């Protein structure tokens, strides 16, 4: 079994489980898939990948709330656009810090917050659990590939 197929298999199984977990705990299923996507797109495995994914997603939630709150304080449409421009700059500039260096993760967290109409209390756990599921999907896929490869080699050597 190829590595791609092994990861596809475990991703499929865990995606179904994630759907059930999200509904059972009142989380955003699509928000979890965005967290998952962040982990896969980062291409940094292990706990460091999980940490960086979560840090950038959460910074995106923060920046989205800054835009939402500041835009509602001043009732002038152009001000909202200016705030968005300044915050988007900050979202990119913060990547100078290693633990915030994955800019797409920041934008994913921000977009999830906008999609949930600013309900950050729901977005945050959905993204975090989604990142963890992404980690599990990839890790179990790699494990399955290694297990199937070693079993195949043992069968051929006997």
N, CA and C of each residue as an Amber inpcrd file, in Angstrom:
protein
   474
   0.8470000  -1.1690000   0.0000000   0.0000000   0.0000000   0.0000000
   0.8990000   1.2410000   0.0000000   0.5970000   2.1730000  -0.8970000
   1.4040000   3.3970000  -0.9620000   1.0970000   4.2920000   0.2410000
   2.0220000   5.1930000   0.5110000   1.8340000   6.1280000   1.6150000
   0.5930000   6.9880000   1.3830000   0.3980000   7.4260000   0.1470000
  -0.7670000   8.2520000  -0.1740000  -2.0660000   7.5210000   0.1440000
  -2.1680000   6.2710000  -0.2730000  -3.3920000   5.4950000  -0.0350000
  -3.5760000   5.2310000   1.4560000  -2.5000000   4.9710000   2.1670000
  -2.6000000   4.7420000   3.6160000  -3.1180000   5.9950000   4.3230000
  -2.5790000   7.1540000   3.9650000  -3.0470000   8.4050000   4.5750000
  -4.4790000   8.7000000   4.1360000  -4.7970000   8.4030000   2.8870000
  -6.1690000   8.6080000   2.4080000  -7.1550000   7.7440000   3.1930000
  -6.7750000   6.5080000   3.4540000  -7.6410000   5.5910000   4.1970000
  -7.8750000   6.0860000   5.6250000  -6.8070000   6.4280000   6.3220000
  -6.9750000   6.8900000   7.7090000  -7.6640000   8.2530000   7.7560000
  -7.4130000   9.0920000   6.7570000  -8.0980000  10.3840000   6.6970000
  -9.5940000  10.1830000   6.4830000  -9.9550000   9.2540000   5.6200000
 -11.3720000   8.9700000   5.3910000 -12.0670000   8.4820000   6.6470000
 -11.4540000   7.5330000   7.3180000 -12.0480000   6.9820000   8.5490000
 -12.1690000   8.0660000   9.6160000 -11.0840000   8.7970000   9.8450000
 -11.1030000   9.8190000  10.8890000 -11.9690000  11.0220000  10.5170000
 -12.1710000  11.2740000   9.2360000 -13.0920000  12.3400000   8.8280000
 -14.5190000  11.9960000   9.2340000 -14.8910000  10.7390000   9.0470000
 -16.2120000  10.3000000   9.4890000 -16.3630000  10.4140000  10.9920000
 -15.3280000  10.0190000  11.7110000 -15.3580000  10.1320000  13.1770000
 -15.4290000  11.6020000  13.5870000 -14.6580000  12.4590000  12.9160000
 -14.6980000  13.8850000  13.2240000 -16.1110000  14.4390000  13.0250000
 -16.7810000  14.0470000  11.9470000 -18.1520000  14.5090000  11.7160000
 -19.0480000  14.1790000  12.8980000 -18.9210000  12.9650000  13.4180000
 -19.7140000  12.5450000  14.5770000 -19.3210000  13.3400000  15.8200000
 -18.0120000  13.5060000  16.0570000 -17.5340000  14.2610000  17.2250000
 -18.0520000  15.7000000  17.1690000 -17.9590000  16.3220000  16.0030000
 -18.3920000  17.7130000  15.8610000 -19.8710000  17.8640000  16.1980000
 -20.6990000  16.9960000  15.6500000 -22.1370000  17.0640000  15.9250000
 -22.4160000  16.7630000  17.3940000 -21.7530000  15.7590000  17.9330000
 -21.9790000  15.3510000  19.3270000 -21.6190000  16.4420000  20.3270000
 -20.5860000  17.2150000  20.0270000 -20.1290000  18.2350000  20.9640000
 -20.4830000  19.6590000  20.5300000 -21.2960000  19.7830000  19.4990000
 -21.7360000  21.0990000  19.0580000 -20.6420000  21.9530000  18.4510000
 -19.6710000  21.3040000  17.8160000 -18.5810000  22.0360000  17.1690000
 -18.8940000  22.2480000  15.6920000 -18.1250000  23.0950000  15.0580000
 -18.2780000  23.3590000  13.6280000 -17.5060000  22.3050000  12.8450000
 -18.2220000  21.4330000  12.1370000 -17.5080000  20.3800000  11.4000000
 -16.5740000  20.9990000  10.3670000 -17.0520000  22.0100000   9.6560000
 -16.2070000  22.6550000   8.6540000 -15.0250000  23.3710000   9.3120000
 -15.2190000  23.8930000  10.5190000 -14.1230000  24.5350000  11.2470000
 -13.0260000  23.5410000  11.5840000 -13.4350000  22.3380000  11.9630000
 -12.4570000  21.2880000  12.2390000 -11.6820000  20.9040000  10.9960000
 -12.3910000  20.8400000   9.8630000 -11.6880000  20.5150000   8.6230000
 -10.7080000  21.6210000   8.2320000 -11.0110000  22.8600000   8.5990000
 -10.0450000  23.9380000   8.3550000  -8.8070000  23.7680000   9.2310000
  -8.9980000  23.3420000  10.4720000  -7.8520000  23.0490000  11.3390000
  -7.0190000  21.9150000  10.7790000  -7.7130000  20.8850000  10.3090000
  -7.0650000  19.7320000   9.6710000  -6.2490000  20.1790000   8.4570000
  -6.8670000  21.0110000   7.6550000  -6.2160000  21.5280000   6.4530000
  -4.9550000  22.3010000   6.8140000  -5.0280000  23.0790000   7.8770000
  -3.8500000  23.8310000   8.3230000  -2.6970000  22.8830000   8.6200000
  -2.9900000  21.8090000   9.3630000  -1.9270000  20.8670000   9.7230000
  -1.3190000  20.2200000   8.4760000  -2.1650000  19.7650000   7.5450000
  -1.6540000  19.1210000   6.3350000  -0.8820000  20.1090000   5.4610000
  -1.3750000  21.3350000   5.3410000  -0.7300000  22.3240000   4.4700000
   0.6150000  22.7870000   5.0210000   0.7480000  22.7900000   6.3320000
   1.9900000  23.2430000   6.9590000   3.1800000  22.3610000   6.5840000
   2.9480000  21.0900000   6.4330000   3.9840000  20.1090000   6.0950000
   5.1220000  20.0910000   7.1110000   4.7490000  20.2400000   8.3570000
   5.6950000  20.0530000   9.4580000   5.0300000  19.0700000  10.4040000
   5.6350000  17.9090000  10.5710000   5.0030000  16.8370000  11.3280000
   5.2070000  16.9880000  12.8280000   4.4660000  16.1920000  13.5570000
   4.6530000  16.0700000  14.9940000   4.0720000  17.2110000  15.8010000
   4.4970000  17.2550000  17.0460000   3.9840000  18.2350000  18.0020000
   4.3190000  19.6630000  17.5690000   5.4790000  19.8660000  16.9540000
   5.8220000  21.2100000  16.4660000   4.8340000  21.6620000  15.3940000
   4.4590000  20.7490000  14.5200000   3.4680000  21.0710000  13.5000000
   2.1090000  21.3770000  14.1000000   1.7250000  20.6000000  15.1140000
   0.4600000  20.8430000  15.8150000   0.4970000  22.2210000  16.4750000
   1.5820000  22.5090000  17.1830000   1.6990000  23.7880000  17.8860000
   1.6710000  24.9800000  16.9520000   2.4150000  24.8940000  15.8570000
   2.4590000  25.9920000  14.8970000   1.1060000  26.1740000  14.2170000
   0.4400000  25.0670000  13.9020000  -0.8930000  25.1390000  13.2860000
  -1.8810000  25.8290000  14.2190000  -1.8960000  25.4090000  15.4730000
  -2.8220000  25.9960000  16.4420000  -2.4860000  27.4680000  16.6830000
  -1.2090000  27.7850000  16.8420000  -0.8120000  29.1750000  17.1030000
  -1.2420000  30.1000000  15.9720000  -1.0230000  29.6800000  14.7340000
  -1.3900000  30.5540000  13.6170000  -2.9030000  30.6310000  13.4570000
  -3.6070000  29.5130000  13.6270000  -5.0740000  29.5590000  13.5610000
  -5.6350000  30.5120000  14.6090000  -5.1390000  30.4100000  15.8340000
  -5.6550000  31.2560000  16.9140000  -5.3020000  32.7240000  16.7050000
  -4.1370000  32.9890000  16.1310000  -3.8110000  34.3890000  15.8410000
  -4.7720000  34.9340000  14.7900000  -5.1680000  34.0930000  13.8510000
  -6.1520000  34.5110000  12.8530000  -7.5060000  34.8280000  13.4710000
  -7.9100000  34.0310000  14.4500000  -9.1610000  34.3070000  15.1720000
  -9.0550000  35.6750000  15.8560000  -7.9340000  35.9080000  16.5120000
  -7.7120000  37.1970000  17.1810000  -7.8240000  38.3580000  16.1950000
  -7.1240000  38.2610000  15.0710000  -7.1260000  39.3620000  14.1120000
  -8.5060000  39.5810000  13.4980000  -9.2430000  38.5110000  13.2700000
 -10.6080000  38.6690000  12.7500000 -11.4770000  39.4280000  13.7460000
 -11.3140000  39.1060000  15.0240000 -12.0980000  39.8050000  16.0460000
 -11.6890000  41.2740000  16.1480000 -10.4280000  41.5720000  15.9230000
  -9.9850000  42.9740000  15.8890000 -10.7090000  43.7050000  14.7650000
 -10.7520000  43.0940000  13.5900000 -11.4420000  43.7160000  12.4520000
 -12.9220000  43.8930000  12.7630000 -13.5530000  42.8510000  13.2750000
 -14.9930000  42.9080000  13.5640000 -15.2960000  43.9980000  14.5920000
 -14.5630000  44.0060000  15.6840000 -14.8310000  44.9770000  16.7630000
 -14.5420000  46.4140000  16.3210000 -13.3960000  46.6390000  15.7000000
 -13.0610000  48.0040000  15.2840000 -13.9900000  48.5060000  14.1840000
 -14.3960000  47.6260000  13.2880000 -15.2810000  48.0300000  12.1950000
 -16.6650000  48.4220000  12.6960000 -17.1040000  47.8160000  13.7840000
 -18.4340000  48.1480000  14.3170000 -18.4080000  49.3940000  15.2050000
 -17.2310000  49.8230000  15.6090000 -17.1300000  51.0090000  16.4660000
 -17.3390000  52.3050000  15.6800000 -16.9690000  52.2710000  14.4180000
 -17.0840000  53.4670000  13.5800000 -18.0000000  53.1250000  12.4120000
 -19.0700000  53.8750000  12.2900000 -20.0960000  53.5660000  11.3000000
 -19.7940000  54.2250000   9.9510000 -18.6160000  53.9340000   9.4430000
 -18.2140000  54.4620000   8.1440000 -17.5870000  53.3100000   7.3620000
 -18.1880000  52.9630000   6.2410000 -17.7680000  51.7750000   5.4980000
 -16.2830000  51.7890000   5.1350000 -15.7810000  52.9090000   4.7010000
 -14.3820000  53.0080000   4.2830000 -13.4260000  52.6840000   5.4320000
 -13.8220000  52.9930000   6.6550000 -12.9810000  52.7070000   7.8210000
 -12.7850000  51.1970000   7.9670000 -13.8380000  50.4310000   7.7050000
 -13.7360000  48.9700000   7.7590000 -12.7050000  48.4400000   6.7760000
 -12.6590000  49.0280000   5.5980000 -11.6840000  48.5960000   4.5950000
 -10.2560000  48.9590000   5.0110000 -10.1100000  50.1270000   5.5870000
  -8.7850000  50.5560000   6.0510000  -8.3090000  49.6540000   7.1900000
  -9.2120000  49.3570000   8.1170000  -8.8730000  48.4560000   9.2280000
  -8.4690000  47.0870000   8.6880000  -9.2310000  46.5900000   7.7140000
  -8.9170000  45.2860000   7.1180000  -7.5310000  45.3030000   6.4850000
  -7.2080000  46.3700000   5.7840000  -5.8890000  46.4750000   5.1440000
  -4.7690000  46.4750000   6.1830000  -4.9420000  47.2470000   7.2350000
  -3.9130000  47.3140000   8.2770000  -3.7580000  45.9800000   9.0060000
  -4.8700000  45.3440000   9.3050000  -4.8060000  44.0600000  10.0120000
  -4.2130000  42.9800000   9.1090000  -4.5700000  42.9740000   7.8240000
  -3.9860000  41.9880000   6.9040000  -2.4670000  42.1580000   6.8450000
  -2.0110000  43.4030000   6.8650000  -0.5760000  43.6620000   6.9320000
   0.0170000  43.0330000   8.1910000  -0.6250000  43.2420000   9.3330000
  -0.1340000  42.6990000  10.6020000  -0.1360000  41.1680000  10.5940000
  -1.1490000  40.5840000   9.9610000  -1.2330000  39.1250000   9.8890000
  -0.0360000  38.5420000   9.1440000   0.4350000  39.2670000   8.1560000
   1.6170000  38.8150000   7.4160000   2.9060000  39.1660000   8.1570000
   2.9700000  40.3720000   8.6940000   4.1920000  40.8340000   9.3630000
   4.5180000  40.0080000  10.6040000   3.5060000  39.4810000  11.2730000
   3.7620000  38.6880000  12.4820000   4.5430000  37.4130000  12.1720000
   4.6100000  37.0490000  10.9040000   5.3290000  35.8360000  10.5050000
   6.8320000  35.9480000  10.7640000   7.2930000  37.1180000  11.1430000
   8.6930000  37.2560000  11.5560000   8.9680000  36.4120000  12.7960000
   7.9430000  36.1860000  13.5930000   8.0540000  35.3080000  14.7600000
   7.8650000  33.8720000  14.2820000   8.8080000  33.0120000  14.6180000
   8.7690000  31.6370000  14.1170000   7.4410000  30.9420000  14.4050000
   6.9300000  31.0840000  15.6100000   5.7170000  30.3730000  16.0000000
   4.4600000  30.9470000  15.3560000   4.5990000  32.0370000  14.5850000
   3.4860000  32.5990000  13.8140000   3.8440000  32.6770000  12.3310000
   4.7980000  31.8650000  11.9070000   5.3710000  31.9890000  10.5660000
   4.5370000  31.3780000   9.4480000   3.4970000  30.6310000   9.7670000
   2.6840000  30.0080000   8.7150000   1.4970000  30.9170000   8.4000000
   1.6990000  31.8390000   7.4820000   0.6960000  32.8510000   7.1490000
  -0.6430000  32.2360000   6.7280000  -0.6750000  31.1800000   5.9000000
  -1.9780000  30.5970000   5.5570000  -2.7780000  30.1430000   6.7820000
  -2.0980000  29.6530000   7.8100000  -2.8000000  29.2440000   9.0290000
  -3.4920000  30.4210000   9.6980000  -2.8480000  31.5770000   9.6640000
  -3.4420000  32.7840000  10.2350000  -4.6840000  33.1850000   9.4530000
  -4.5900000  33.1570000   8.1290000  -5.7470000  33.5260000   7.3130000
  -6.8710000  32.4990000   7.4250000  -6.5330000  31.2320000   7.5910000
  -7.5610000  30.2040000   7.7900000  -8.3250000  30.4750000   9.0860000
  -7.6150000  30.7700000  10.1670000  -8.2830000  31.0850000  11.4320000
  -9.1610000  32.3190000  11.3260000  -8.6740000  33.3120000  10.6140000
  -9.4350000  34.5410000  10.4150000 -10.7020000  34.2810000   9.5990000
 -10.5500000  33.5730000   8.5000000 -11.7060000  33.2690000   7.6470000
 -12.7450000  32.4360000   8.3870000 -12.2920000  31.4900000   9.1950000
 -13.2270000  30.6730000   9.9770000 -14.0340000  31.5570000  10.9220000
 -13.3950000  32.5420000  11.5040000 -14.0790000  33.4470000  12.4300000
 -15.1090000  34.2970000  11.7020000 -14.7540000  34.7970000  10.5250000
 -15.7250000  35.5550000   9.7360000 -16.8920000  34.6630000   9.3120000
 -16.5910000  33.4360000   8.9020000 -17.6440000  32.5140000   8.4590000
 -18.6070000  32.1670000   9.5880000 -18.1130000  32.1840000  10.8180000
 -18.9520000  31.8800000  11.9850000 -19.5180000  33.1550000  12.6090000
 -19.5270000  34.2390000  11.8610000 -20.0910000  35.5150000  12.3080000
 -19.4790000  35.9840000  13.6300000 -18.1820000  35.7530000  13.7910000
 -17.4820000  36.2330000  14.9740000 -17.6580000  35.3810000  16.2190000
 -18.2340000  34.2040000  16.0800000 -18.4370000  33.3240000  17.2410000
 -17.1310000  32.5950000  17.5620000 -16.1820000  33.3390000  18.0960000
 -14.8480000  32.7980000  18.3580000 -14.8780000  31.6840000  19.3960000
 -15.8630000  31.7120000  20.2980000 -15.9560000  30.6740000  21.3270000
 -16.2220000  29.3030000  20.7130000 -16.8370000  29.2850000  19.5470000
 -17.1020000  28.0370000  18.8390000 -15.9910000  27.7160000  17.8390000
 -15.4310000  28.7470000  17.2460000 -14.3790000  28.5590000  16.2450000
 -13.1170000  27.9680000  16.8730000 -12.7100000  28.4890000  18.0220000
 -11.4440000  28.0620000  18.6330000 -11.4040000  26.5630000  18.9250000
 -12.3770000  25.9890000  19.6500000 -12.2850000  24.5430000  19.8900000
 -12.4140000  23.7290000  18.6070000 -13.1930000  24.2170000  17.6500000
 -13.3370000  23.4960000  16.3810000 -12.0080000  23.4270000  15.6380000
 -11.3030000  24.5470000  15.5770000  -9.9950000  24.5680000  14.9150000
  -8.9790000  23.6970000  15.6480000  -8.9360000  23.8140000  16.9710000
  -7.9460000  23.0560000  17.7480000  -8.1640000  21.5560000  17.6050000
  -9.4010000  21.1150000  17.7710000  -9.6780000  19.6770000  17.6370000
  -9.4270000  19.2380000  16.1960000  -9.7130000  20.1160000  15.2450000
  -9.4330000  19.8070000  13.8450000  -7.9520000  19.6100000  13.5700000
  -7.1190000  20.4610000  14.1430000  -5.6650000  20.3000000  13.9950000
  -5.2340000  18.9530000  14.5730000  -5.7720000  18.6070000  15.7290000
  -5.4280000  17.3220000  16.3560000  -5.8660000  16.1660000  15.4660000
  -7.0450000  16.2700000  14.8780000  -7.4930000  15.2280000  13.9550000
  -6.5790000  15.1620000  12.7300000  -6.1290000  16.3080000  12.2250000
  -5.1870000  16.3080000  11.1080000  -3.9130000  15.5690000  11.4600000
  -3.4120000  15.8290000  12.6530000  -2.2270000  15.1220000  13.1480000
  -2.4840000  13.6160000  13.1990000  -3.6310000  13.2320000  13.7450000
  -3.9580000  11.8050000  13.8500000  -4.1220000  11.1610000  12.4770000
  -4.7370000  11.8740000  11.5500000  -4.9270000  11.3450000  10.1970000
  -3.5870000  11.0210000   9.5460000  -2.6820000  11.9740000   9.6010000
  -1.3880000  11.7760000   8.9480000  -0.5390000  10.7460000   9.6840000
  -0.5030000  10.8370000  11.0060000   0.3280000   9.9300000  11.8010000
  -0.1310000   8.4850000  11.6670000  -1.4370000   8.2630000  11.7320000
  -1.9350000   6.8870000  11.5980000  -1.7520000   6.3760000  10.1750000
  -1.8230000   7.2680000   9.1980000  -1.5650000   6.8610000   7.8170000
  -0.1220000   6.4310000   7.6150000   0.7960000   7.1800000   8.1930000
   2.2190000   6.8150000   8.1180000   2.4530000   5.4860000   8.8350000
   1.8260000   5.3170000  10.0020000   1.9470000   4.0590000  10.7540000
   1.4040000   2.8880000   9.9300000   0.2310000   3.0730000   9.3280000
  -0.3770000   2.0070000   8.5270000   0.5160000   1.6360000   7.3480000
   1.0640000   2.6320000   6.6910000   1.9630000   2.3800000   5.5620000
   3.1760000   1.5610000   6.0080000   3.7830000   1.9640000   7.1210000
   4.9570000   1.2360000   7.6320000   4.5800000  -0.1880000   8.0230000
   3.4380000  -0.3430000   8.6580000   2.9780000  -1.6660000   9.0970000
   2.7100000  -2.5620000   7.8890000   2.0270000  -2.0380000   6.8990000
   1.7010000  -2.8260000   5.7060000   2.9670000  -3.1580000   4.9230000
   3.9010000  -2.2360000   4.8590000   5.1520000  -2.4760000   4.1330000
   5.9800000  -3.5500000   4.8140000   6.0760000  -3.5050000   6.1460000
   6.8700000  -4.5110000   6.8620000   6.1870000  -5.8710000   6.8170000
   4.8560000  -5.9030000   6.8990000   4.1320000  -7.1730000   6.7890000
   4.3160000  -7.7830000   5.4030000   4.2870000  -6.9380000   4.3620000
   4.4590000  -7.4080000   2.9950000   5.8600000  -7.9860000   2.8070000
   6.8650000  -7.2890000   3.3430000   8.2470000  -7.7710000   3.2390000
   8.4290000  -9.0890000   3.9790000   7.8220000  -9.2140000   5.1470000
   7.9270000 -10.4590000   5.9180000   7.2920000 -11.6230000   5.1630000
   6.1530000 -11.3780000   4.5220000   5.4810000 -12.4410000   3.7640000
   6.3430000 -12.8870000   2.5920000   7.0190000 -11.9620000   1.9410000
   7.8520000 -12.2990000   0.7890000   9.1620000 -12.9620000   1.1880000
   9.6180000 -12.7420000   2.4130000  10.8720000 -13.3320000   2.8760000
  10.6870000 -14.7190000   3.4760000   9.4680000 -15.1250000   3.7030000
   9.2280000 -16.4420000   4.3210000   9.1690000 -17.5450000   3.2980000
